[in-house]
Amino acid sequence: MAPDLLFAYGTLGPSSDEEARRGGWVADAVRGRLFDLGPYPGLVDCGVESAGWVEGHVRRVELRELVERLDPYEGVEEGLYRRIVARTRGGRAAWVYEFAGRLPADARGPLRRWRGRDDEYPS
């Protein structure tokens, strides 16, 4: 059975605690490695037990929203991201968009949480 939750760790997620509350988002995490790719983040090695936890949020999602709105936004048909099922730290099965391309040489990470393109990250 397909999950009815979306795990978001970047641009799909809430931008503030207030937005999270209004949108029904709940804080959670998935295993993987997260990189800052400039204008957006990329999660790789999702679900790999030896990887660290990547923080984000989950909320309910309908398949129609995934297929009609989110898959095109994430470039699934172009091969930029792929939508997979992951188990969250909270034990939830959720859809997550995993980066499907080659990480650029200037990718920053791995990170625990993506804070946006304007944040400074320590080296």
All heavy atoms as an XYZ file, in Angstrom:
977
protein
N       0.844     -1.188      0.000
C       0.000      0.000      0.000
C       0.885      1.246      0.000
O       1.844      1.340      0.755
C      -0.896     -0.019      1.234
C      -1.956      1.033      1.207
S      -3.270      0.595      2.357
C      -3.357      2.080      3.285
N       0.569      2.206     -0.841
C       1.352      3.436     -0.963
C       1.117      4.336      0.249
O       0.009      4.424      0.766
C       0.972      4.166     -2.236
N       2.163      5.022      0.695
C       1.999      5.924      1.835
C       1.132      7.130      1.466
O       0.994      7.483      0.299
C       3.420      6.373      2.161
C       4.277      5.968      1.033
C       3.532      4.983      0.209
N       0.539      7.734      2.472
C      -0.242      8.957      2.250
C       0.429     10.147      2.922
O      -0.210     11.130      3.268
C      -1.679      8.795      2.731
C      -1.792      8.543      4.226
O      -0.753      8.339      4.888
O      -2.922      8.559      4.735
N       1.767     10.039      3.109
C       2.548     11.116      3.714
C       3.670     11.530      2.769
O       4.185     10.722      2.006
C       3.169     10.666      5.041
C       2.215     10.336      6.171
C       2.990      9.751      7.352
C       1.439     11.572      6.610
N       4.058     12.787      2.872
C       5.198     13.338      2.159
C       6.216     13.794      3.187
O       5.856     14.480      4.145
C       4.762     14.543      1.320
C       5.890     15.383      0.710
C       6.618     14.596     -0.385
C       5.346     16.694      0.169
N       7.475     13.407      3.013
C       8.562     13.936      3.824
C       9.260     14.994      2.995
O       9.693     14.728      1.868
C       9.566     12.852      4.222
C      10.739     13.400      4.989
C      10.648     13.632      6.348
C      11.923     13.723      4.342
C      11.714     14.170      7.060
C      12.996     14.257      5.041
C      12.885     14.480      6.401
N       9.370     16.214      3.538
C      10.027     17.317      2.837
C      11.203     17.807      3.667
O      11.082     18.006      4.873
C       9.043     18.448      2.594
N      12.333     18.018      2.999
C      13.553     18.458      3.670
C      14.091     19.752      3.085
O      15.152     20.217      3.481
C      14.638     17.373      3.554
C      14.913     16.963      2.133
C      15.829     17.664      1.346
C      14.245     15.886      1.561
C      16.064     17.307      0.033
C      14.479     15.520      0.261
C      15.389     16.231     -0.503
O      15.622     15.876     -1.806
N      13.371     20.341      2.146
C      13.870     21.544      1.476
C      12.758     22.453      1.016
O      11.896     22.830      1.793
N      12.752     22.753     -0.274
C      11.836     23.755     -0.815
C      10.367     23.339     -0.747
O       9.501     24.208     -0.794
C      12.196     24.092     -2.274
O      12.117     22.913     -3.064
C      13.597     24.692     -2.362
N      10.060     22.067     -0.623
C       8.663     21.629     -0.507
C       8.124     21.801      0.909
O       6.913     21.804      1.101
C       8.518     20.152     -0.900
C       8.787     19.788     -2.344
C       8.565     18.291     -2.547
C       7.930     20.597     -3.293
N       8.998     21.925      1.878
C       8.580     21.983      3.275
C       8.215     23.381      3.737
O       8.367     24.363      3.010
N       7.754     23.467      4.969
C       7.377     24.770      5.534
C       8.602     25.640      5.776
O       9.679     25.137      6.092
C       6.700     24.394      6.846
C       7.330     23.100      7.241
C       7.595     22.381      5.938
N       8.428     26.944      5.621
C       9.552     27.866      5.802
C       9.622     28.429      7.217
O      10.577     29.123      7.554
C       9.458     29.009      4.787
O       8.253     29.719      4.981
N       8.631     28.121      8.053
C       8.628     28.611      9.430
C       7.795     27.680     10.301
O       7.027     26.862      9.795
C       8.042     30.028      9.493
O       6.648     29.980      9.182
N       7.932     27.844     11.619
C       7.119     27.052     12.547
C       5.635     27.357     12.364
O       4.792     26.466     12.426
C       7.535     27.327     13.991
C       8.902     26.761     14.324
O       9.382     25.868     13.594
O       9.496     27.209     15.327
N       5.311     28.615     12.126
C       3.916     29.013     11.924
C       3.345     28.353     10.663
O       2.231     27.836     10.674
C       3.797     30.536     11.821
C       2.390     31.031     11.584
C       1.395     30.629     12.668
O       1.797     30.478     13.839
O       0.210     30.449     12.334
N       4.113     28.361      9.590
C       3.667     27.711      8.355
C       3.506     26.204      8.565
O       2.586     25.594      8.032
C       4.655     27.989      7.229
C       4.186     27.472      5.883
C       5.149     27.769      4.761
O       5.844     28.809      4.810
O       5.214     26.964      3.821
N       4.390     25.613      9.356
C       4.288     24.179      9.652
C       2.981     23.882     10.377
O       2.261     22.947     10.015
C       5.482     23.720     10.488
N       2.653     24.678     11.379
C       1.402     24.467     12.122
C       0.182     24.626     11.219
O      -0.726     23.791     11.242
C       1.307     25.431     13.301
C       2.137     25.017     14.505
C       1.831     25.876     15.725
N       2.294     27.246     15.568
C       3.554     27.653     15.764
N       4.464     26.784     16.128
N       3.889     28.913     15.603
N       0.159     25.696     10.427
C      -0.980     25.952      9.534
C      -1.130     24.862      8.477
O      -2.247     24.532      8.084
C      -0.828     27.301      8.833
C      -1.164     28.487      9.688
C      -1.319     29.767      8.872
N      -0.381     29.892      7.765
C       0.764     30.570      7.800
N       1.129     31.192      8.891
N       1.551     30.623      6.733
N      -0.013     24.319      8.012
C      -0.052     23.329      6.935
C      -0.156     21.890      7.386
O      -0.150     20.979      6.558
N      -0.220     21.657      8.686
C      -0.325     20.285      9.180
C       0.972     19.498      9.130
O       0.968     18.275      9.151
N       2.098     20.193      9.060
C       3.406     19.542      9.035
C       3.820     19.103     10.433
O       3.558     19.797     11.406
C       4.464     20.506      8.504
C       4.322     20.883      7.073
C       3.726     22.000      6.573
C       4.805     20.165      5.944
N       3.811     22.022      5.211
C       4.481     20.896      4.789
C       5.496     18.960      5.797
C       4.811     20.476      3.513
C       5.832     18.546      4.521
C       5.490     19.297      3.394
N       4.511     17.974     10.512
C       5.043     17.443     11.766
C       6.538     17.191     11.561
O       6.936     16.587     10.559
C       4.344     16.116     12.148
C       4.965     15.509     13.403
C       2.852     16.333     12.325
N       7.367     17.645     12.497
C       8.816     17.443     12.397
C       9.139     15.949     12.434
O       8.549     15.188     13.209
C       9.529     18.168     13.523
N      10.077     15.531     11.598
C      10.515     14.142     11.544
C      11.871     14.119     10.825
O      12.427     15.177     10.529
C       9.491     13.269     10.828
C       9.468     11.830     11.354
O      10.503     11.363     11.878
O       8.426     11.168     11.220
N      12.394     12.953     10.549
C      13.695     12.833      9.887
C      13.743     11.512      9.127
O      12.997     10.576      9.436
C      14.822     12.890     10.920
N      14.623     11.448      8.119
C      14.898     10.204      7.396
C      16.400      9.999      7.354
O      17.173     10.943      7.492
C      14.334     10.204      5.946
C      12.829     10.292      5.946
C      14.970     11.281      5.101
N      16.824      8.759      7.150
C      18.242      8.462      6.974
C      18.676      8.887      5.575
O      17.938      8.716      4.610
C      18.498      6.970      7.131
C      18.290      6.470      8.531
C      19.613      6.338      9.197
N      19.436      5.759     10.518
C      20.234      6.032     11.510
N      21.252      6.856     11.343
N      20.043      5.485     12.679
N      19.877      9.441      5.483
C      20.415      9.815      4.188
C      21.528     10.835      4.356
O      21.966     11.133      5.469
N      21.984     11.350      3.220
C      22.991     12.413      3.218
C      22.411     13.578      2.430
O      21.947     13.399      1.309
C      24.296     11.925      2.577
C      24.970     10.842      3.383
C      26.333     10.412      2.823
N      26.264     10.089      1.413
C      27.064     10.617      0.473
N      28.005     11.498      0.793
N      26.944     10.267     -0.791
N      22.442     14.751      3.024
C      21.830     15.947      2.449
C      22.907     16.931      2.023
O      23.842     17.196      2.783
C      20.905     16.594      3.483
C      20.158     17.840      3.048
C      19.163     17.519      1.939
C      19.434     18.441      4.248
N      22.754     17.479      0.810
C      23.717     18.437      0.286
C      23.006     19.692     -0.187
O      21.898     19.633     -0.724
C      24.496     17.823     -0.888
C      25.416     16.730     -0.463
C      24.961     15.423     -0.350
C      26.738     17.003     -0.138
C      25.806     14.406      0.064
C      27.590     15.994      0.282
C      27.124     14.698      0.382
N      23.670     20.823      0.024
C      23.201     22.102     -0.493
C      23.734     22.214     -1.912
O      24.944     22.228     -2.136
C      23.726     23.236      0.388
C      23.203     24.590     -0.037
O      22.893     24.774     -1.230
O      23.109     25.469      0.823
N      22.830     22.299     -2.884
C      23.210     22.375     -4.287
C      23.085     23.797     -4.827
O      23.087     24.002     -6.035
C      22.346     21.415     -5.110
C      22.340     19.963     -4.624
C      21.432     19.106     -5.486
C      23.750     19.401     -4.590
N      22.961     24.759     -3.938
C      22.805     26.159     -4.342
C      21.376     26.600     -4.130
O      20.979     26.899     -3.019
N      20.560     26.594     -5.184
C      19.182     27.055     -5.033
C      18.254     26.042     -4.351
O      17.137     26.367     -3.995
C      18.730     27.322     -6.468
C      19.604     26.483     -7.316
C      20.923     26.359     -6.581
N      18.721     24.821     -4.195
C      17.893     23.779     -3.578
C      18.801     22.697     -3.001
O      19.976     22.622     -3.339
C      16.905     23.176     -4.588
C      17.535     22.744     -5.885
C      18.144     21.509     -6.007
C      17.520     23.583     -6.995
C      18.733     21.107     -7.190
C      18.102     23.190     -8.194
C      18.704     21.958     -8.289
O      19.285     21.566     -9.463
N      18.232     21.836     -2.141
C      19.010     20.745     -1.555
C      18.837     19.451     -2.345
O      17.914     19.320     -3.146
C      18.394     20.602     -0.163
C      16.955     20.917     -0.400
C      16.945     22.001     -1.455
N      19.724     18.510     -2.079
C      19.613     17.185     -2.676
C      19.901     16.120     -1.635
O      20.939     16.150     -0.979
N      18.969     15.206     -1.469
C      19.114     14.082     -0.546
C      19.569     12.869     -1.347
O      18.971     12.538     -2.376
C      17.777     13.786      0.128
C      17.707     12.574      1.046
C      18.531     12.792      2.306
C      16.258     12.262      1.407
N      20.627     12.211     -0.888
C      21.117     10.977     -1.515
C      21.224      9.901     -0.437
O      21.173     10.198      0.755
C      22.475     11.184     -2.229
C      22.339     12.181     -3.372
C      23.559     11.621     -1.264
N      21.378      8.664     -0.864
C      21.520      7.531      0.055
C      20.369      7.446      1.049
O      20.547      7.059      2.215
C      22.855      7.590      0.812
C      24.051      7.543     -0.104
O      23.936      6.971     -1.205
O      25.109      8.091      0.265
N      19.180      7.784      0.595
C      18.008      7.757      1.470
C      17.737      6.334      1.951
O      17.714      5.395      1.165
C      16.797      8.306      0.726
S      15.358      8.488      1.777
N      17.576      6.193      3.250
C      17.279      4.899      3.849
C      18.490      4.061      4.185
O      18.350      2.987      4.779
N      19.683      4.509      3.841
C      20.895      3.759      4.148
C      21.147      3.836      5.661
O      21.284      4.922      6.220
C      22.110      4.299      3.354
C      23.393      3.629      3.794
C      21.879      4.128      1.870
N      21.166      2.696      6.310
C      21.262      2.648      7.777
C      22.496      3.337      8.335
O      22.462      3.892      9.422
C      21.220      1.192      8.267
C      19.842      0.583      8.186
C      18.832      1.277      9.087
O      19.147      1.580     10.257
O      17.712      1.519      8.602
N      23.605      3.311      7.598
C      24.834      3.925      8.102
C      24.851      5.447      7.913
O      25.744      6.112      8.432
C      26.054      3.309      7.413
O      25.988      3.528      6.016
N      23.884      5.984      7.186
C      23.815      7.427      6.965
C      23.211      8.113      8.193
O      22.519      7.490      8.991
C      22.970      7.724      5.721
N      23.459      9.394      8.302
C      22.893     10.169      9.406
C      21.431     10.490      9.172
O      20.840     10.140      8.155
N      20.847     11.183     10.139
C      19.461     11.613     10.036
C      19.402     12.980      9.367
O      20.164     13.876      9.704
C      18.797     11.695     11.404
C      18.558     10.360     12.027
C      19.270      9.785     13.038
C      17.546      9.417     11.678
N      18.761      8.545     13.338
C      17.697      8.298     12.525
C      16.525      9.409     10.742
C      16.863      7.188     12.442
C      15.682      8.294     10.666
C      15.863      7.204     11.518
N      18.481     13.124      8.442
C      18.213     14.389      7.770
C      16.882     14.896      8.292
O      15.871     14.193      8.221
C      18.158     14.204      6.237
C      17.695     15.482      5.553
C      19.520     13.756      5.719
N      16.892     16.100      8.829
C      15.685     16.661      9.439
C      14.774     17.313      8.404
O      15.234     17.871      7.416
C      16.078     17.679     10.501
C      16.839     17.047     11.640
C      17.300     18.055     12.668
O      16.909     19.245     12.588
O      18.064     17.650     13.557
N      13.488     17.192      8.643
C      12.479     17.785      7.778
C      11.122     17.675      8.432
O      11.016     17.640      9.660
N      10.089     17.595      7.613
C       8.716     17.529      8.096
C       7.899     16.571      7.241
O       8.200     16.380      6.068
C       8.052     18.910      8.020
C       8.633     19.900      8.945
N       9.772     20.623      8.646
C       8.240     20.294     10.183
C      10.041     21.421      9.658
N       9.128     21.237     10.593
N       6.843     16.019      7.826
C       5.886     15.196      7.092
C       4.504     15.829      7.174
O       4.185     16.527      8.136
C       5.818     13.736      7.600
C       7.107     12.995      7.345
C       5.434     13.667      9.064
N       3.720     15.576      6.132
C       2.310     15.965      6.116
C       1.578     15.007      5.194
O       2.178     14.307      4.386
C       2.117     17.395      5.646
C       2.343     17.609      4.164
C       1.699     18.913      3.696
N       2.095     19.280      2.368
C       1.521     18.838      1.243
N       0.550     17.952      1.297
N       1.936     19.280      0.063
N       0.262     14.979      5.324
C      -0.565     14.153      4.453
C      -0.472     14.680      3.027
O      -0.351     15.877      2.801
C      -2.020     14.178      4.900
C      -2.230     13.546      6.247
C      -3.288     12.451      6.152
N      -3.415     11.781      7.424
C      -2.792     10.650      7.739
N      -1.994     10.082      6.874
N      -2.951     10.093      8.911
N      -0.548     13.758      2.079
C      -0.503     14.113      0.664
C      -1.342     13.113     -0.118
O      -1.407     11.936      0.238
C       0.958     14.141      0.138
C       1.564     12.757      0.109
C       1.051     14.808     -1.215
N      -2.001     13.596     -1.155
C      -2.762     12.718     -2.034
C      -1.924     12.392     -3.262
O      -1.109     13.203     -3.708
C      -4.070     13.388     -2.444
C      -5.016     13.563     -1.266
C      -6.379     14.106     -1.694
O      -6.695     14.049     -2.905
O      -7.101     14.567     -0.813
N      -2.129     11.212     -3.821
C      -1.389     10.776     -4.994
C      -1.535     11.783     -6.136
O      -0.576     12.074     -6.846
C      -1.855      9.387     -5.433
C      -1.089      8.769     -6.593
C       0.391      8.637     -6.275
C      -1.683      7.419     -6.957
N      -2.695     12.341     -6.279
C      -2.926     13.325     -7.351
C      -1.995     14.530     -7.212
O      -1.447     15.017     -8.201
C      -4.386     13.762     -7.324
C      -4.733     14.707     -8.419
C      -6.192     15.026     -8.404
N      -6.483     15.923     -9.502
C      -7.682     16.249     -9.884
N      -8.734     15.742     -9.261
N      -7.861     17.082    -10.874
N      -1.802     15.020     -5.988
C      -0.892     16.145     -5.774
C       0.541     15.756     -6.135
O       1.275     16.541     -6.757
C      -0.950     16.619     -4.318
C      -0.017     17.777     -4.036
C       0.015     18.223     -2.588
O      -0.641     17.596     -1.727
O       0.721     19.204     -2.308
N       0.940     14.542     -5.759
C       2.287     14.069     -6.090
C       2.500     14.039     -7.602
O       3.470     14.592     -8.117
C       2.518     12.671     -5.511
C       2.619     12.562     -4.000
C       2.514     11.109     -3.567
C       3.907     13.178     -3.495
N       1.588     13.390     -8.302
C       1.743     13.166     -9.730
C       1.570     14.453    -10.543
O       2.349     14.729    -11.451
C       0.750     12.079    -10.219
C       0.736     11.962    -11.725
C       1.089     10.742     -9.569
N       0.574     15.246    -10.204
C       0.247     16.413    -11.026
C       1.056     17.661    -10.682
O       1.300     18.492    -11.547
C      -1.242     16.731    -10.930
C      -2.110     15.666    -11.558
C      -3.592     15.956    -11.431
O      -3.983     17.051    -10.963
O      -4.381     15.063    -11.797
N       1.448     17.806     -9.417
C       2.115     19.047     -9.023
C       3.553     18.845     -8.575
O       4.464     19.526     -9.032
C       1.317     19.737     -7.907
C       1.823     21.135     -7.595
C       0.922     21.884     -6.630
N       1.023     21.473     -5.263
C       1.990     21.850     -4.430
N       2.953     22.636     -4.831
N       1.989     21.441     -3.179
N       3.784     17.899     -7.657
C       5.100     17.766     -7.054
C       6.113     17.046     -7.943
O       7.274     17.462     -8.016
C       4.992     17.102     -5.686
C       4.113     17.849     -4.675
C       4.061     17.104     -3.350
C       4.571     19.274     -4.492
N       5.711     15.975     -8.618
C       6.644     15.303     -9.534
C       7.171     16.264    -10.605
O       8.386     16.325    -10.823
C       5.998     14.083    -10.195
C       5.860     12.879     -9.266
O       6.264     12.959     -8.084
O       5.335     11.848     -9.736
N       6.295     17.044    -11.268
C       6.820     18.009    -12.246
C       7.729     19.062    -11.608
O       8.767     19.420    -12.179
C       5.558     18.652    -12.842
C       4.480     17.641    -12.634
C       4.832     16.979    -11.325
N       7.377     19.558    -10.428
C       8.197     20.555     -9.735
C       9.591     20.013     -9.448
O      10.590     20.720     -9.586
C       7.502     20.981     -8.438
C       8.299     21.945     -7.605
C       8.304     23.301     -7.901
C       9.055     21.500     -6.520
C       9.040     24.211     -7.141
C       9.799     22.395     -5.759
C       9.788     23.742     -6.066
O      10.528     24.618     -5.306
N       9.674     18.736     -9.062
C      10.947     18.111     -8.702
C      11.705     17.541     -9.905
O      12.790     16.999     -9.743
C      10.719     17.002     -7.670
C      10.225     17.520     -6.324
C      11.283     18.303     -5.575
O      12.488     18.133     -5.831
O      10.910     19.109     -4.709
N      11.159     17.677    -11.096
C      11.853     17.215    -12.293
C      11.982     15.704    -12.388
O      12.992     15.190    -12.879
N      10.969     14.975    -11.930
C      11.026     13.514    -11.932
C      11.159     12.978    -13.357
O      12.005     12.120    -13.618
C       9.797     12.912    -11.206
C       9.719     11.404    -11.404
C       9.844     13.257     -9.723
N      10.370     13.469    -14.291
C      10.452     12.967    -15.677
C      11.793     13.270    -16.321
O      12.261     12.522    -17.176
C       9.322     13.558    -16.523
C       7.996     12.883    -16.283
C       6.958     13.262    -17.309
O       7.325     13.633    -18.448
O       5.772     13.181    -16.957
N      12.433     14.375    -15.905
C      13.728     14.746    -16.458
C      14.882     14.013    -15.783
O      16.035     14.161    -16.174
C      13.950     16.263    -16.321
C      12.997     17.105    -17.144
C      11.646     17.296    -16.476
O      11.512     17.045    -15.252
O      10.704     17.698    -17.167
N      14.588     13.265    -14.709
C      15.618     12.509    -14.008
C      16.391     13.295    -12.966
O      17.419     12.830    -12.476
N      15.884     14.483    -12.579
C      16.569     15.270    -11.553
C      16.376     14.651    -10.169
O      17.322     14.526     -9.393
C      16.068     16.712    -11.564
C      16.785     17.684    -10.638
C      18.274     17.772    -10.960
C      16.134     19.060    -10.720
N      15.146     14.277     -9.836
C      14.806     13.597     -8.584
C      13.971     12.374     -8.907
O      13.377     12.279     -9.980
C      13.986     14.520     -7.659
C      14.799     15.614     -7.014
C      15.050     16.802     -7.693
C      15.322     15.459     -5.748
C      15.807     17.806     -7.119
C      16.079     16.461     -5.158
C      16.315     17.623     -5.849
O      17.069     18.607     -5.275
N      13.937     11.434     -7.959
C      13.026     10.299     -8.053
C      12.235     10.247     -6.752
O      12.768     10.551     -5.682
C      13.772      9.000     -8.324
C      14.738      8.591     -7.253
C      15.474      7.293     -7.629
N      16.774      7.272     -7.008
C      17.916      7.518     -7.646
N      17.920      7.774     -8.918
N      19.058      7.493     -6.998
N      10.979      9.867     -6.858
C      10.113      9.766     -5.676
C      10.178      8.330     -5.177
O       9.878      7.389     -5.898
C       8.687     10.151     -6.037
C       7.739     10.057     -4.861
C       6.400     10.729     -5.114
N       5.850     10.607     -6.441
C       4.976      9.673     -6.814
N       4.569      8.743     -5.972
N       4.500      9.673     -8.054
N      10.596      8.172     -3.908
C      10.736      6.848     -3.304
C      10.017      6.836     -1.957
O       9.633      7.873     -1.433
C      12.221      6.468     -3.115
C      12.912      7.436     -2.147
C      12.945      6.428     -4.458
C      14.298      7.000     -1.725
N       9.866      5.662     -1.403
C       9.278      5.511     -0.071
C      10.408      5.331      0.930
O      11.336      4.556      0.707
C       8.322      4.295     -0.007
C       7.794      4.099      1.411
C       7.183      4.463     -0.994
N      10.322      6.069      2.032
C      11.316      5.961      3.106
C      10.598      5.808      4.440
O       9.449      6.220      4.595
C      12.202      7.200      3.125
N      11.296      5.244      5.401
C      10.779      5.115      6.765
C      11.395      6.250      7.578
O      12.604      6.437      7.581
C      11.178      3.761      7.345
C      10.733      3.483      8.746
C       9.304      3.145      8.946
N       8.780      2.133      8.055
C       7.486      1.925      7.892
N       6.608      2.636      8.558
N       7.059      1.010      7.068
N      10.567      7.014      8.253
C      11.058      8.138      9.049
C      11.507      7.676     10.432
O      11.199      6.560     10.865
C       9.986      9.229      9.219
O       8.959      8.738     10.091
C       9.393      9.653      7.887
N      12.200      8.549     11.124
C      12.623      8.258     12.489
C      11.414      7.976     13.379
O      11.473      7.163     14.298
C      13.434      9.431     13.046
C      13.951      9.184     14.446
C      14.979     10.170     14.923
N      14.682     11.548     14.550
C      15.602     12.512     14.448
N      16.869     12.247     14.698
N      15.261     13.725     14.120
N      10.295      8.626     13.079
C       9.058      8.413     13.833
C       8.302      7.157     13.439
O       7.211      6.902     13.943
N       8.872      6.344     12.519
C       8.259      5.083     12.121
C       7.218      5.207     11.023
O       6.513      4.246     10.728
N       7.117      6.370     10.405
C       6.136      6.586      9.353
C       6.722      6.201      7.984
O       7.883      6.471      7.716
C       5.745      8.063      9.292
C       5.174      8.613     10.564
C       5.101     10.152     10.444
N       4.427     10.761     11.565
C       5.047     11.308     12.596
N       6.362     11.328     12.659
N       4.358     11.845     13.577
N       5.886      5.638      7.122
C       6.265      5.434      5.715
C       5.846      6.703      4.984
O       4.710      7.156      5.109
C       5.558      4.223      5.129
N       6.767      7.292      4.235
C       6.477      8.553      3.557
C       7.173      8.605      2.202
O       8.251      8.041      2.024
C       6.945      9.729      4.416
N       6.542      9.320      1.267
C       7.196      9.620      0.002
C       8.264     10.665      0.255
O       8.080     11.566      1.061
C       6.187     10.193     -0.998
C       5.166      9.218     -1.474
C       3.826      9.231     -1.185
C       5.372      8.104     -2.326
N       3.201      8.184     -1.804
C       4.127      7.475     -2.517
C       6.495      7.571     -2.954
C       3.971      6.339     -3.312
C       6.343      6.438     -3.740
C       5.096      5.836     -3.914
N       9.386     10.529     -0.441
C      10.469     11.513     -0.360
C      11.096     11.628     -1.743
O      11.142     10.645     -2.490
C      11.509     11.130      0.722
C      12.194      9.825      0.407
C      12.521     12.226      0.940
N      11.550     12.828     -2.067
C      12.225     13.046     -3.339
C      13.725     12.959     -3.121
O      14.310     13.765     -2.415
C      11.826     14.394     -3.943
C      10.403     14.373     -4.454
C       9.351     14.768     -3.658
C      10.126     13.899     -5.740
C       8.047     14.729     -4.130
C       8.826     13.845     -6.220
C       7.792     14.259     -5.404
O       6.499     14.204     -5.871
N      14.327     11.932     -3.742
C      15.764     11.694     -3.638
C      16.444     12.249     -4.887
O      15.968     12.036     -6.008
C      16.040     10.203     -3.511
C      17.507      9.881     -3.358
C      17.757      8.398     -3.170
O      17.263      7.582     -3.981
O      18.454      8.045     -2.195
N      17.557     12.954     -4.696
C      18.303     13.511     -5.815
C      18.837     12.373     -6.672
O      19.457     11.441     -6.165
C      19.446     14.387     -5.296
C      20.179     15.131     -6.368
C      19.561     16.141     -7.082
C      21.485     14.813     -6.668
C      20.233     16.829     -8.078
C      22.176     15.494     -7.654
C      21.542     16.503     -8.366
N      18.591     12.440     -7.982
C      18.959     11.342     -8.876
C      20.159     11.670     -9.761
O      20.651     10.804    -10.473
C      17.765     10.968     -9.756
N      20.612     12.909     -9.703
C      21.735     13.302    -10.547
C      23.069     13.084     -9.863
O      23.156     12.566     -8.753
N      24.113     13.499    -10.540
C      25.465     13.448     -9.978
C      25.658     14.706     -9.140
O      25.361     15.814     -9.589
C      26.474     13.384    -11.108
C      27.890     13.494    -10.625
C      28.863     13.416    -11.770
N      29.596     12.184    -11.576
C      30.028     11.399    -12.525
N      29.797     11.684    -13.769
N      30.707     10.323    -12.238
N      26.148     14.542     -7.912
C      26.385     15.701     -7.053
C      27.471     16.583     -7.666
O      28.532     16.081     -8.047
C      26.826     15.265     -5.654
C      25.753     14.670     -4.757
C      26.388     14.137     -3.476
C      24.672     15.678     -4.439
N      27.221     17.884     -7.770
C      28.256     18.776     -8.308
C      29.435     18.892     -7.340
O      29.290     18.686     -6.131
C      27.539     20.118     -8.468
C      26.305     20.025     -7.663
C      25.981     18.578     -7.465
N      30.596     19.228     -7.862
C      31.814     19.337     -7.050
C      31.681     20.381     -5.951
O      32.293     20.255     -4.899
C      33.010     19.656     -7.944
N      30.859     21.410     -6.166
C      30.718     22.471     -5.165
C      29.548     22.252     -4.206
O      29.192     23.147     -3.446
C      30.601     23.840     -5.839
C      29.367     23.969     -6.712
O      28.720     22.939     -7.008
O      29.055     25.111     -7.108
N      28.946     21.054     -4.204
C      27.864     20.753     -3.262
C      28.399     20.819     -1.835
O      29.478     20.303     -1.545
C      27.285     19.372     -3.546
N      27.656     21.473     -0.962
C      28.071     21.585      0.444
C      27.342     20.538      1.263
O      26.127     20.426      1.209
C      27.762     22.977      0.980
C      28.624     24.055      0.326
C      28.318     25.405      0.887
N      27.013     25.843      0.388
C      26.437     26.985      0.700
N      27.011     27.809      1.543
N      25.269     27.308      0.189
N      28.098     19.806      2.095
C      27.474     18.805      2.935
C      28.417     17.662      3.205
O      29.590     17.738      2.848
N      27.926     16.620      3.822
C      26.519     16.431      4.159
C      26.068     17.306      5.336
O      26.843     17.640      6.217
C      26.415     14.947      4.501
C      27.798     14.512      4.846
C      28.738     15.446      4.149
N      24.793     17.639      5.293
C      24.155     18.496      6.295
C      23.083     17.718      7.039
O      22.545     16.746      6.516
C      23.477     19.699      5.606
C      24.316     20.494      4.623
C      23.431     21.442      3.843
C      25.390     21.246      5.367
N      22.751     18.172      8.210
C      21.643     17.585      8.958
C      20.316     18.220      8.543
O      19.276     17.570      8.537
C      21.867     17.762     10.462
C      20.953     16.874     11.285
C      21.272     16.936     12.759
N      20.642     18.119     13.315
C      21.215     18.972     14.156
N      22.443     18.776     14.550
N      20.565     20.008     14.611
N      20.380     19.507      8.194
C      19.168     20.241      7.821
C      19.537     21.298      6.790
O      20.564     21.957      6.905
C      18.583     20.932      9.052
C      17.379     21.787      8.760
C      16.882     22.574      9.974
N      16.769     21.729     11.144
C      17.197     22.076     12.353
N      17.761     23.234     12.560
N      17.057     21.261     13.366
N      18.688     21.480      5.782
C      18.886     22.543      4.793
C      18.166     23.781      5.275
O      16.997     23.735      5.622
C      18.348     22.103      3.433
C      18.688     23.039      2.319
C      19.922     23.229      1.774
C      17.806     23.880      1.590
N      19.851     24.141      0.749
C      18.556     24.558      0.615
C      16.436     24.143      1.666
C      18.004     25.462     -0.285
C      15.883     25.040      0.775
C      16.671     25.695     -0.184
N      18.868     24.878      5.339
C      18.289     26.109      5.872
C      17.964     27.128      4.797
O      17.498     28.202      5.101
C      19.241     26.710      6.890
C      19.500     25.797      8.058
C      20.460     26.445      9.036
N      20.998     25.522      9.996
C      20.385     25.111     11.091
N      19.186     25.522     11.359
N      20.967     24.271     11.915
N      18.257     26.837      3.567
C      17.959     27.761      2.484
C      19.209     28.282      1.830
O      20.313     28.149      2.352
N      19.035     28.899      0.694
C      20.193     29.305     -0.106
C      20.962     30.471      0.473
O      22.086     30.713      0.084
C      19.773     29.593     -1.527
C      18.852     30.775     -1.666
C      18.400     30.899     -3.084
N      17.376     29.904     -3.303
C      16.169     30.166     -3.734
N      15.841     31.374     -4.051
N      15.299     29.219     -3.871
N      20.382     31.229      1.393
C      21.069     32.406      1.918
C      21.888     32.135      3.180
O      22.595     32.996      3.641
C      20.067     33.517      2.218
C      19.368     33.986      0.949
O      20.019     33.964     -0.119
O      18.191     34.347      1.022
N      21.756     30.933      3.727
C      22.475     30.624      4.972
C      23.949     30.339      4.719
O      24.345     29.858      3.676
C      21.878     29.408      5.678
C      20.600     29.742      6.414
O      20.261     30.940      6.478
O      19.943     28.831      6.908
N      24.738     30.616      5.704
C      26.165     30.278      5.665
C      26.345     28.919      6.332
O      25.747     28.643      7.355
C      26.975     31.326      6.445
C      26.983     32.672      5.786
C      27.802     32.704      4.509
O      28.838     32.026      4.465
O      27.388     33.378      3.566
N      27.172     28.087      5.749
C      27.465     26.781      6.323
C      28.939     26.748      6.698
O      29.783     27.192      5.922
C      27.167     25.667      5.336
C      25.702     25.506      5.071
C      25.124     26.035      3.925
C      24.884     24.848      5.970
C      23.779     25.890      3.676
C      23.540     24.705      5.734
C      22.986     25.226      4.576
O      21.655     25.088      4.337
N      29.252     26.201      7.859
C      30.652     26.060      8.215
C      31.355     25.077      7.294
O      30.742     24.142      6.803
C      30.621     25.538      9.659
C      29.268     24.957      9.841
C      28.350     25.659      8.865
N      32.615     25.289      7.044
C      33.397     24.376      6.182
C      33.739     23.111      6.915
O      33.790     23.041      8.092
C      34.676     25.061      5.744
O      34.355     26.217      5.005
